[in-house]
Amino acid sequence: MANRLKDALDRCPAITARVIGSSKKRKSFIRKVTATRNYEMHLDPDGRAAAAVSARLVTLTFQLRVLVEMTLLLEIGFTCDEIAAIFDRESSRLSRVDHFRELR
């Protein structure tokens, strides 16, 4: 699984850097996703310590969602630059939503 995840991250390095961060964070991301998947799929109590929980699990979920969307867009023919532009537009939309939530 780690190799497939690495391959997916390598497809658009600029987007990956925005979503995941530095190469050190990227390695940590791959380890955490792999450990979490293995723990959740096999329910091995020994793997619980390495698995993401709570806020970290939510963060991983959102990061993976962006990577899945990126991969799907690549598969239907978008370039990495076009995908980055789409994500930039989405980011500004999300920022506006957050702003309005804070006003309540």
Jmol script that loads the backbone (N, CA, C; Angstrom):
load data "model"
ATOM      1  N   MET A   1       0.817  -1.196   0.000  1.00  0.00           N
ATOM      2  CA  MET A   1       0.000   0.000   0.000  1.00  0.00           C
ATOM      3  C   MET A   1       0.861   1.261   0.000  1.00  0.00           C
ATOM      4  N   ALA A   2       1.938   1.252   0.746  1.00  0.00           N
ATOM      5  CA  ALA A   2       2.793   2.432   0.834  1.00  0.00           C
ATOM      6  C   ALA A   2       3.346   2.806  -0.539  1.00  0.00           C
ATOM      7  N   ASN A   3       3.713   1.820  -1.333  1.00  0.00           N
ATOM      8  CA  ASN A   3       4.254   2.112  -2.672  1.00  0.00           C
ATOM      9  C   ASN A   3       3.195   2.724  -3.573  1.00  0.00           C
ATOM     10  N   ARG A   4       1.977   2.207  -3.522  1.00  0.00           N
ATOM     11  CA  ARG A   4       0.900   2.772  -4.339  1.00  0.00           C
ATOM     12  C   ARG A   4       0.571   4.196  -3.914  1.00  0.00           C
ATOM     13  N   LEU A   5       0.601   4.447  -2.630  1.00  0.00           N
ATOM     14  CA  LEU A   5       0.345   5.788  -2.130  1.00  0.00           C
ATOM     15  C   LEU A   5       1.461   6.735  -2.577  1.00  0.00           C
ATOM     16  N   LYS A   6       2.694   6.276  -2.493  1.00  0.00           N
ATOM     17  CA  LYS A   6       3.831   7.081  -2.943  1.00  0.00           C
ATOM     18  C   LYS A   6       3.701   7.397  -4.423  1.00  0.00           C
ATOM     19  N   ASP A   7       3.319   6.414  -5.221  1.00  0.00           N
ATOM     20  CA  ASP A   7       3.133   6.639  -6.656  1.00  0.00           C
ATOM     21  C   ASP A   7       2.058   7.695  -6.909  1.00  0.00           C
ATOM     22  N   ALA A   8       0.972   7.636  -6.163  1.00  0.00           N
ATOM     23  CA  ALA A   8      -0.099   8.623  -6.323  1.00  0.00           C
ATOM     24  C   ALA A   8       0.400  10.020  -5.944  1.00  0.00           C
ATOM     25  N   LEU A   9       1.187  10.104  -4.884  1.00  0.00           N
ATOM     26  CA  LEU A   9       1.722  11.394  -4.450  1.00  0.00           C
ATOM     27  C   LEU A   9       2.713  11.966  -5.460  1.00  0.00           C
ATOM     28  N   ASP A  10       3.401  11.100  -6.184  1.00  0.00           N
ATOM     29  CA  ASP A  10       4.402  11.531  -7.167  1.00  0.00           C
ATOM     30  C   ASP A  10       3.783  12.104  -8.439  1.00  0.00           C
ATOM     31  N   ARG A  11       2.512  11.893  -8.653  1.00  0.00           N
ATOM     32  CA  ARG A  11       1.893  12.304  -9.917  1.00  0.00           C
ATOM     33  C   ARG A  11       1.824  13.829 -10.075  1.00  0.00           C
ATOM     34  N   CYS A  12       1.570  14.537  -9.022  1.00  0.00           N
ATOM     35  CA  CYS A  12       1.520  16.016  -9.053  1.00  0.00           C
ATOM     36  C   CYS A  12       2.233  16.544  -7.809  1.00  0.00           C
ATOM     37  N   PRO A  13       3.558  16.620  -7.851  1.00  0.00           N
ATOM     38  CA  PRO A  13       4.322  17.000  -6.657  1.00  0.00           C
ATOM     39  C   PRO A  13       3.934  18.348  -6.048  1.00  0.00           C
ATOM     40  N   ALA A  14       3.578  19.320  -6.873  1.00  0.00           N
ATOM     41  CA  ALA A  14       3.226  20.636  -6.331  1.00  0.00           C
ATOM     42  C   ALA A  14       1.945  20.559  -5.502  1.00  0.00           C
ATOM     43  N   ILE A  15       0.967  19.816  -5.990  1.00  0.00           N
ATOM     44  CA  ILE A  15      -0.283  19.662  -5.243  1.00  0.00           C
ATOM     45  C   ILE A  15      -0.028  18.869  -3.972  1.00  0.00           C
ATOM     46  N   THR A  16       0.748  17.818  -4.096  1.00  0.00           N
ATOM     47  CA  THR A  16       1.078  16.993  -2.936  1.00  0.00           C
ATOM     48  C   THR A  16       1.755  17.822  -1.848  1.00  0.00           C
ATOM     49  N   ALA A  17       2.671  18.687  -2.259  1.00  0.00           N
ATOM     50  CA  ALA A  17       3.367  19.527  -1.277  1.00  0.00           C
ATOM     51  C   ALA A  17       2.387  20.455  -0.561  1.00  0.00           C
ATOM     52  N   ARG A  18       1.384  20.957  -1.284  1.00  0.00           N
ATOM     53  CA  ARG A  18       0.388  21.836  -0.671  1.00  0.00           C
ATOM     54  C   ARG A  18      -0.508  21.075   0.297  1.00  0.00           C
ATOM     55  N   VAL A  19      -0.842  19.844  -0.055  1.00  0.00           N
ATOM     56  CA  VAL A  19      -1.786  19.067   0.751  1.00  0.00           C
ATOM     57  C   VAL A  19      -1.092  18.387   1.928  1.00  0.00           C
ATOM     58  N   ILE A  20       0.099  17.864   1.692  1.00  0.00           N
ATOM     59  CA  ILE A  20       0.793  17.065   2.698  1.00  0.00           C
ATOM     60  C   ILE A  20       1.895  17.854   3.405  1.00  0.00           C
ATOM     61  N   GLY A  21       2.694  18.588   2.643  1.00  0.00           N
ATOM     62  CA  GLY A  21       3.802  19.347   3.218  1.00  0.00           C
ATOM     63  C   GLY A  21       5.138  18.844   2.733  1.00  0.00           C
ATOM     64  N   SER A  22       6.140  19.033   3.540  1.00  0.00           N
ATOM     65  CA  SER A  22       7.528  18.699   3.201  1.00  0.00           C
ATOM     66  C   SER A  22       7.722  17.203   2.979  1.00  0.00           C
ATOM     67  N   SER A  23       8.909  16.850   2.487  1.00  0.00           N
ATOM     68  CA  SER A  23       9.193  15.422   2.258  1.00  0.00           C
ATOM     69  C   SER A  23       9.177  14.641   3.574  1.00  0.00           C
ATOM     70  N   LYS A  24       9.568  15.277   4.668  1.00  0.00           N
ATOM     71  CA  LYS A  24       9.511  14.612   5.976  1.00  0.00           C
ATOM     72  C   LYS A  24       8.052  14.343   6.365  1.00  0.00           C
ATOM     73  N   LYS A  25       7.198  15.335   6.156  1.00  0.00           N
ATOM     74  CA  LYS A  25       5.778  15.161   6.463  1.00  0.00           C
ATOM     75  C   LYS A  25       5.151  14.136   5.528  1.00  0.00           C
ATOM     76  N   ARG A  26       5.637  14.091   4.288  1.00  0.00           N
ATOM     77  CA  ARG A  26       5.123  13.127   3.316  1.00  0.00           C
ATOM     78  C   ARG A  26       5.400  11.696   3.783  1.00  0.00           C
ATOM     79  N   LYS A  27       6.611  11.456   4.273  1.00  0.00           N
ATOM     80  CA  LYS A  27       6.950  10.118   4.778  1.00  0.00           C
ATOM     81  C   LYS A  27       6.090   9.768   5.989  1.00  0.00           C
ATOM     82  N   SER A  28       5.891  10.737   6.855  1.00  0.00           N
ATOM     83  CA  SER A  28       5.046  10.524   8.031  1.00  0.00           C
ATOM     84  C   SER A  28       3.601  10.252   7.608  1.00  0.00           C
ATOM     85  N   PHE A  29       3.121  10.988   6.605  1.00  0.00           N
ATOM     86  CA  PHE A  29       1.771  10.799   6.079  1.00  0.00           C
ATOM     87  C   PHE A  29       1.597   9.379   5.555  1.00  0.00           C
ATOM     88  N   ILE A  30       2.540   8.914   4.769  1.00  0.00           N
ATOM     89  CA  ILE A  30       2.455   7.559   4.202  1.00  0.00           C
ATOM     90  C   ILE A  30       2.450   6.517   5.319  1.00  0.00           C
ATOM     91  N   ARG A  31       3.324   6.696   6.299  1.00  0.00           N
ATOM     92  CA  ARG A  31       3.367   5.738   7.430  1.00  0.00           C
ATOM     93  C   ARG A  31       2.053   5.744   8.202  1.00  0.00           C
ATOM     94  N   LYS A  32       1.525   6.945   8.465  1.00  0.00           N
ATOM     95  CA  LYS A  32       0.299   7.058   9.260  1.00  0.00           C
ATOM     96  C   LYS A  32      -0.901   6.479   8.510  1.00  0.00           C
ATOM     97  N   VAL A  33      -1.003   6.762   7.216  1.00  0.00           N
ATOM     98  CA  VAL A  33      -2.109   6.222   6.431  1.00  0.00           C
ATOM     99  C   VAL A  33      -2.023   4.703   6.387  1.00  0.00           C
ATOM    100  N   THR A  34      -0.839   4.193   6.148  1.00  0.00           N
ATOM    101  CA  THR A  34      -0.640   2.743   6.070  1.00  0.00           C
ATOM    102  C   THR A  34      -0.960   2.078   7.407  1.00  0.00           C
ATOM    103  N   ALA A  35      -0.458   2.646   8.486  1.00  0.00           N
ATOM    104  CA  ALA A  35      -0.710   2.077   9.814  1.00  0.00           C
ATOM    105  C   ALA A  35      -2.190   2.119  10.160  1.00  0.00           C
ATOM    106  N   THR A  36      -2.840   3.213   9.818  1.00  0.00           N
ATOM    107  CA  THR A  36      -4.266   3.360  10.117  1.00  0.00           C
ATOM    108  C   THR A  36      -5.088   2.375   9.309  1.00  0.00           C
ATOM    109  N   ARG A  37      -4.777   2.259   8.039  1.00  0.00           N
ATOM    110  CA  ARG A  37      -5.484   1.300   7.190  1.00  0.00           C
ATOM    111  C   ARG A  37      -5.303  -0.115   7.721  1.00  0.00           C
ATOM    112  N   ASN A  38      -4.083  -0.473   8.054  1.00  0.00           N
ATOM    113  CA  ASN A  38      -3.820  -1.828   8.558  1.00  0.00           C
ATOM    114  C   ASN A  38      -4.540  -2.085   9.879  1.00  0.00           C
ATOM    115  N   TYR A  39      -4.536  -1.094  10.753  1.00  0.00           N
ATOM    116  CA  TYR A  39      -5.232  -1.257  12.035  1.00  0.00           C
ATOM    117  C   TYR A  39      -6.739  -1.412  11.821  1.00  0.00           C
ATOM    118  N   GLU A  40      -7.314  -0.550  10.998  1.00  0.00           N
ATOM    119  CA  GLU A  40      -8.760  -0.585  10.778  1.00  0.00           C
ATOM    120  C   GLU A  40      -9.199  -1.839  10.032  1.00  0.00           C
ATOM    121  N   MET A  41      -8.401  -2.321   9.117  1.00  0.00           N
ATOM    122  CA  MET A  41      -8.784  -3.492   8.322  1.00  0.00           C
ATOM    123  C   MET A  41      -8.596  -4.802   9.091  1.00  0.00           C
ATOM    124  N   HIS A  42      -7.521  -4.880   9.876  1.00  0.00           N
ATOM    125  CA  HIS A  42      -7.191  -6.140  10.557  1.00  0.00           C
ATOM    126  C   HIS A  42      -7.540  -6.138  12.039  1.00  0.00           C
ATOM    127  N   LEU A  43      -7.899  -4.965  12.557  1.00  0.00           N
ATOM    128  CA  LEU A  43      -8.274  -4.816  13.975  1.00  0.00           C
ATOM    129  C   LEU A  43      -7.246  -5.438  14.912  1.00  0.00           C
ATOM    130  N   ASP A  44      -6.001  -5.217  14.581  1.00  0.00           N
ATOM    131  CA  ASP A  44      -4.899  -5.711  15.400  1.00  0.00           C
ATOM    132  C   ASP A  44      -4.642  -4.714  16.532  1.00  0.00           C
ATOM    133  N   PRO A  45      -4.890  -5.094  17.783  1.00  0.00           N
ATOM    134  CA  PRO A  45      -4.710  -4.150  18.890  1.00  0.00           C
ATOM    135  C   PRO A  45      -3.287  -3.613  18.993  1.00  0.00           C
ATOM    136  N   ASP A  46      -2.313  -4.358  18.507  1.00  0.00           N
ATOM    137  CA  ASP A  46      -0.920  -3.888  18.559  1.00  0.00           C
ATOM    138  C   ASP A  46      -0.697  -2.699  17.617  1.00  0.00           C
ATOM    139  N   GLY A  47      -1.529  -2.556  16.595  1.00  0.00           N
ATOM    140  CA  GLY A  47      -1.369  -1.472  15.636  1.00  0.00           C
ATOM    141  C   GLY A  47      -2.070  -0.183  16.028  1.00  0.00           C
ATOM    142  N   ARG A  48      -2.816  -0.219  17.114  1.00  0.00           N
ATOM    143  CA  ARG A  48      -3.579   0.960  17.522  1.00  0.00           C
ATOM    144  C   ARG A  48      -2.700   2.164  17.814  1.00  0.00           C
ATOM    145  N   ALA A  49      -1.571   1.966  18.402  1.00  0.00           N
ATOM    146  CA  ALA A  49      -0.688   3.079  18.777  1.00  0.00           C
ATOM    147  C   ALA A  49      -0.192   3.842  17.549  1.00  0.00           C
ATOM    148  N   ALA A  50       0.006   3.152  16.450  1.00  0.00           N
ATOM    149  CA  ALA A  50       0.509   3.802  15.231  1.00  0.00           C
ATOM    150  C   ALA A  50      -0.609   4.380  14.374  1.00  0.00           C
ATOM    151  N   ALA A  51      -1.841   3.994  14.632  1.00  0.00           N
ATOM    152  CA  ALA A  51      -2.973   4.438  13.815  1.00  0.00           C
ATOM    153  C   ALA A  51      -3.411   5.846  14.191  1.00  0.00           C
ATOM    154  N   ALA A  52      -3.951   6.540  13.220  1.00  0.00           N
ATOM    155  CA  ALA A  52      -4.475   7.886  13.462  1.00  0.00           C
ATOM    156  C   ALA A  52      -5.829   7.784  14.158  1.00  0.00           C
ATOM    157  N   VAL A  53      -6.053   8.655  15.117  1.00  0.00           N
ATOM    158  CA  VAL A  53      -7.329   8.736  15.817  1.00  0.00           C
ATOM    159  C   VAL A  53      -7.719  10.200  15.967  1.00  0.00           C
ATOM    160  N   SER A  54      -8.960  10.438  16.284  1.00  0.00           N
ATOM    161  CA  SER A  54      -9.489  11.773  16.583  1.00  0.00           C
ATOM    162  C   SER A  54      -9.194  12.767  15.472  1.00  0.00           C
ATOM    163  N   ALA A  55      -8.638  13.915  15.854  1.00  0.00           N
ATOM    164  CA  ALA A  55      -8.396  14.996  14.900  1.00  0.00           C
ATOM    165  C   ALA A  55      -7.416  14.589  13.817  1.00  0.00           C
ATOM    166  N   ARG A  56      -6.448  13.782  14.165  1.00  0.00           N
ATOM    167  CA  ARG A  56      -5.470  13.342  13.151  1.00  0.00           C
ATOM    168  C   ARG A  56      -6.151  12.474  12.093  1.00  0.00           C
ATOM    169  N   LEU A  57      -7.096  11.652  12.501  1.00  0.00           N
ATOM    170  CA  LEU A  57      -7.830  10.826  11.549  1.00  0.00           C
ATOM    171  C   LEU A  57      -8.674  11.698  10.616  1.00  0.00           C
ATOM    172  N   VAL A  58      -9.290  12.726  11.164  1.00  0.00           N
ATOM    173  CA  VAL A  58     -10.073  13.648  10.340  1.00  0.00           C
ATOM    174  C   VAL A  58      -9.161  14.351   9.340  1.00  0.00           C
ATOM    175  N   THR A  59      -8.004  14.798   9.783  1.00  0.00           N
ATOM    176  CA  THR A  59      -7.049  15.458   8.894  1.00  0.00           C
ATOM    177  C   THR A  59      -6.613  14.525   7.771  1.00  0.00           C
ATOM    178  N   LEU A  60      -6.262  13.296   8.118  1.00  0.00           N
ATOM    179  CA  LEU A  60      -5.870  12.318   7.096  1.00  0.00           C
ATOM    180  C   LEU A  60      -6.992  12.092   6.093  1.00  0.00           C
ATOM    181  N   THR A  61      -8.206  12.037   6.571  1.00  0.00           N
ATOM    182  CA  THR A  61      -9.350  11.820   5.695  1.00  0.00           C
ATOM    183  C   THR A  61      -9.483  12.949   4.683  1.00  0.00           C
ATOM    184  N   PHE A  62      -9.352  14.180   5.138  1.00  0.00           N
ATOM    185  CA  PHE A  62      -9.434  15.314   4.220  1.00  0.00           C
ATOM    186  C   PHE A  62      -8.259  15.327   3.241  1.00  0.00           C
ATOM    187  N   GLN A  63      -7.065  15.002   3.717  1.00  0.00           N
ATOM    188  CA  GLN A  63      -5.914  14.944   2.817  1.00  0.00           C
ATOM    189  C   GLN A  63      -6.102  13.865   1.759  1.00  0.00           C
ATOM    190  N   LEU A  64      -6.562  12.709   2.175  1.00  0.00           N
ATOM    191  CA  LEU A  64      -6.795  11.622   1.224  1.00  0.00           C
ATOM    192  C   LEU A  64      -7.900  11.980   0.233  1.00  0.00           C
ATOM    193  N   ARG A  65      -8.900  12.684   0.691  1.00  0.00           N
ATOM    194  CA  ARG A  65      -9.979  13.091  -0.218  1.00  0.00           C
ATOM    195  C   ARG A  65      -9.428  13.948  -1.352  1.00  0.00           C
ATOM    196  N   VAL A  66      -8.557  14.898  -1.019  1.00  0.00           N
ATOM    197  CA  VAL A  66      -7.959  15.753  -2.044  1.00  0.00           C
ATOM    198  C   VAL A  66      -7.125  14.909  -3.009  1.00  0.00           C
ATOM    199  N   LEU A  67      -6.382  13.952  -2.481  1.00  0.00           N
ATOM    200  CA  LEU A  67      -5.546  13.102  -3.340  1.00  0.00           C
ATOM    201  C   LEU A  67      -6.390  12.214  -4.251  1.00  0.00           C
ATOM    202  N   VAL A  68      -7.502  11.721  -3.753  1.00  0.00           N
ATOM    203  CA  VAL A  68      -8.405  10.926  -4.597  1.00  0.00           C
ATOM    204  C   VAL A  68      -8.989  11.807  -5.694  1.00  0.00           C
ATOM    205  N   GLU A  69      -9.425  13.012  -5.325  1.00  0.00           N
ATOM    206  CA  GLU A  69      -9.958  13.926  -6.327  1.00  0.00           C
ATOM    207  C   GLU A  69      -8.901  14.256  -7.375  1.00  0.00           C
ATOM    208  N   MET A  70      -7.670  14.505  -6.924  1.00  0.00           N
ATOM    209  CA  MET A  70      -6.571  14.787  -7.847  1.00  0.00           C
ATOM    210  C   MET A  70      -6.376  13.631  -8.824  1.00  0.00           C
ATOM    211  N   THR A  71      -6.364  12.420  -8.306  1.00  0.00           N
ATOM    212  CA  THR A  71      -6.153  11.234  -9.139  1.00  0.00           C
ATOM    213  C   THR A  71      -7.284  11.066 -10.146  1.00  0.00           C
ATOM    214  N   LEU A  72      -8.508  11.255  -9.712  1.00  0.00           N
ATOM    215  CA  LEU A  72      -9.640  11.142 -10.628  1.00  0.00           C
ATOM    216  C   LEU A  72      -9.567  12.194 -11.734  1.00  0.00           C
ATOM    217  N   LEU A  73      -9.220  13.415 -11.370  1.00  0.00           N
ATOM    218  CA  LEU A  73      -9.092  14.469 -12.378  1.00  0.00           C
ATOM    219  C   LEU A  73      -7.965  14.163 -13.360  1.00  0.00           C
ATOM    220  N   LEU A  74      -6.870  13.614 -12.872  1.00  0.00           N
ATOM    221  CA  LEU A  74      -5.777  13.207 -13.767  1.00  0.00           C
ATOM    222  C   LEU A  74      -6.248  12.131 -14.738  1.00  0.00           C
ATOM    223  N   GLU A  75      -7.014  11.191 -14.217  1.00  0.00           N
ATOM    224  CA  GLU A  75      -7.483  10.073 -15.047  1.00  0.00           C
ATOM    225  C   GLU A  75      -8.424  10.519 -16.164  1.00  0.00           C
ATOM    226  N   ILE A  76      -9.151  11.610 -15.953  1.00  0.00           N
ATOM    227  CA  ILE A  76     -10.053  12.063 -17.016  1.00  0.00           C
ATOM    228  C   ILE A  76      -9.412  13.125 -17.907  1.00  0.00           C
ATOM    229  N   GLY A  77      -8.135  13.400 -17.677  1.00  0.00           N
ATOM    230  CA  GLY A  77      -7.399  14.227 -18.628  1.00  0.00           C
ATOM    231  C   GLY A  77      -6.956  15.601 -18.182  1.00  0.00           C
ATOM    232  N   PHE A  78      -7.234  15.994 -16.966  1.00  0.00           N
ATOM    233  CA  PHE A  78      -6.760  17.282 -16.492  1.00  0.00           C
ATOM    234  C   PHE A  78      -5.253  17.226 -16.234  1.00  0.00           C
ATOM    235  N   THR A  79      -4.581  18.355 -16.393  1.00  0.00           N
ATOM    236  CA  THR A  79      -3.157  18.440 -16.066  1.00  0.00           C
ATOM    237  C   THR A  79      -3.011  18.832 -14.599  1.00  0.00           C
ATOM    238  N   CYS A  80      -1.812  18.683 -14.087  1.00  0.00           N
ATOM    239  CA  CYS A  80      -1.560  19.077 -12.696  1.00  0.00           C
ATOM    240  C   CYS A  80      -1.817  20.564 -12.490  1.00  0.00           C
ATOM    241  N   ASP A  81      -1.447  21.390 -13.482  1.00  0.00           N
ATOM    242  CA  ASP A  81      -1.689  22.829 -13.367  1.00  0.00           C
ATOM    243  C   ASP A  81      -3.177  23.144 -13.336  1.00  0.00           C
ATOM    244  N   GLU A  82      -3.949  22.463 -14.155  1.00  0.00           N
ATOM    245  CA  GLU A  82      -5.393  22.681 -14.157  1.00  0.00           C
ATOM    246  C   GLU A  82      -6.015  22.242 -12.836  1.00  0.00           C
ATOM    247  N   ILE A  83      -5.540  21.142 -12.304  1.00  0.00           N
ATOM    248  CA  ILE A  83      -6.052  20.658 -11.017  1.00  0.00           C
ATOM    249  C   ILE A  83      -5.696  21.636  -9.899  1.00  0.00           C
ATOM    250  N   ALA A  84      -4.482  22.162  -9.927  1.00  0.00           N
ATOM    251  CA  ALA A  84      -4.070  23.139  -8.923  1.00  0.00           C
ATOM    252  C   ALA A  84      -4.974  24.365  -8.977  1.00  0.00           C
ATOM    253  N   ALA A  85      -5.334  24.793 -10.184  1.00  0.00           N
ATOM    254  CA  ALA A  85      -6.239  25.943 -10.330  1.00  0.00           C
ATOM    255  C   ALA A  85      -7.617  25.627  -9.761  1.00  0.00           C
ATOM    256  N   ILE A  86      -8.105  24.424 -10.009  1.00  0.00           N
ATOM    257  CA  ILE A  86      -9.397  24.011  -9.450  1.00  0.00           C
ATOM    258  C   ILE A  86      -9.339  24.026  -7.929  1.00  0.00           C
ATOM    259  N   PHE A  87      -8.268  23.476  -7.367  1.00  0.00           N
ATOM    260  CA  PHE A  87      -8.133  23.439  -5.914  1.00  0.00           C
ATOM    261  C   PHE A  87      -7.980  24.838  -5.333  1.00  0.00           C
ATOM    262  N   ASP A  88      -7.333  25.752  -6.073  1.00  0.00           N
ATOM    263  CA  ASP A  88      -7.227  27.138  -5.602  1.00  0.00           C
ATOM    264  C   ASP A  88      -8.605  27.779  -5.504  1.00  0.00           C
ATOM    265  N   ARG A  89      -9.430  27.546  -6.523  1.00  0.00           N
ATOM    266  CA  ARG A  89     -10.789  28.097  -6.483  1.00  0.00           C
ATOM    267  C   ARG A  89     -11.582  27.496  -5.325  1.00  0.00           C
ATOM    268  N   GLU A  90     -11.453  26.192  -5.117  1.00  0.00           N
ATOM    269  CA  GLU A  90     -12.158  25.517  -4.023  1.00  0.00           C
ATOM    270  C   GLU A  90     -11.691  26.038  -2.672  1.00  0.00           C
ATOM    271  N   SER A  91     -10.423  26.288  -2.554  1.00  0.00           N
ATOM    272  CA  SER A  91      -9.858  26.781  -1.298  1.00  0.00           C
ATOM    273  C   SER A  91     -10.443  28.132  -0.936  1.00  0.00           C
ATOM    274  N   SER A  92     -10.571  29.009  -1.918  1.00  0.00           N
ATOM    275  CA  SER A  92     -11.135  30.327  -1.613  1.00  0.00           C
ATOM    276  C   SER A  92     -12.599  30.197  -1.207  1.00  0.00           C
ATOM    277  N   ARG A  93     -13.305  29.268  -1.831  1.00  0.00           N
ATOM    278  CA  ARG A  93     -14.706  29.031  -1.472  1.00  0.00           C
ATOM    279  C   ARG A  93     -14.794  28.547  -0.024  1.00  0.00           C
ATOM    280  N   LEU A  94     -13.933  27.631   0.345  1.00  0.00           N
ATOM    281  CA  LEU A  94     -13.939  27.100   1.713  1.00  0.00           C
ATOM    282  C   LEU A  94     -13.555  28.177   2.720  1.00  0.00           C
ATOM    283  N   SER A  95     -12.654  29.063   2.336  1.00  0.00           N
ATOM    284  CA  SER A  95     -12.264  30.147   3.234  1.00  0.00           C
ATOM    285  C   SER A  95     -13.441  31.061   3.530  1.00  0.00           C
ATOM    286  N   ARG A  96     -14.270  31.312   2.513  1.00  0.00           N
ATOM    287  CA  ARG A  96     -15.449  32.148   2.728  1.00  0.00           C
ATOM    288  C   ARG A  96     -16.433  31.470   3.674  1.00  0.00           C
ATOM    289  N   VAL A  97     -16.606  30.170   3.520  1.00  0.00           N
ATOM    290  CA  VAL A  97     -17.510  29.439   4.405  1.00  0.00           C
ATOM    291  C   VAL A  97     -17.008  29.522   5.844  1.00  0.00           C
ATOM    292  N   ASP A  98     -15.721  29.300   6.042  1.00  0.00           N
ATOM    293  CA  ASP A  98     -15.142  29.400   7.390  1.00  0.00           C
ATOM    294  C   ASP A  98     -15.335  30.797   7.975  1.00  0.00           C
ATOM    295  N   HIS A  99     -15.160  31.802   7.145  1.00  0.00           N
ATOM    296  CA  HIS A  99     -15.322  33.186   7.605  1.00  0.00           C
ATOM    297  C   HIS A  99     -16.752  33.411   8.129  1.00  0.00           C
ATOM    298  N   PHE A 100     -17.736  32.936   7.381  1.00  0.00           N
ATOM    299  CA  PHE A 100     -19.115  33.132   7.801  1.00  0.00           C
ATOM    300  C   PHE A 100     -19.451  32.322   9.051  1.00  0.00           C
ATOM    301  N   ARG A 101     -18.846  31.185   9.212  1.00  0.00           N
ATOM    302  CA  ARG A 101     -19.071  30.399  10.439  1.00  0.00           C
ATOM    303  C   ARG A 101     -18.555  31.137  11.659  1.00  0.00           C
ATOM    304  N   GLU A 102     -17.448  31.845  11.507  1.00  0.00           N
ATOM    305  CA  GLU A 102     -16.876  32.581  12.622  1.00  0.00           C
ATOM    306  C   GLU A 102     -17.736  33.775  13.027  1.00  0.00           C
ATOM    307  N   LEU A 103     -18.529  34.281  12.108  1.00  0.00           N
ATOM    308  CA  LEU A 103     -19.363  35.451  12.403  1.00  0.00           C
ATOM    309  C   LEU A 103     -20.546  35.120  13.292  1.00  0.00           C
ATOM    310  N   ARG A 104     -20.919  33.864  13.384  1.00  0.00           N
ATOM    311  CA  ARG A 104     -22.079  33.481  14.205  1.00  0.00           C
ATOM    312  C   ARG A 104     -21.905  33.762  15.652  1.00  0.00           C
TER     313      ARG A 104
END
end "model"
wireframe off; spacefill off
backbone 0.3
color backbone group
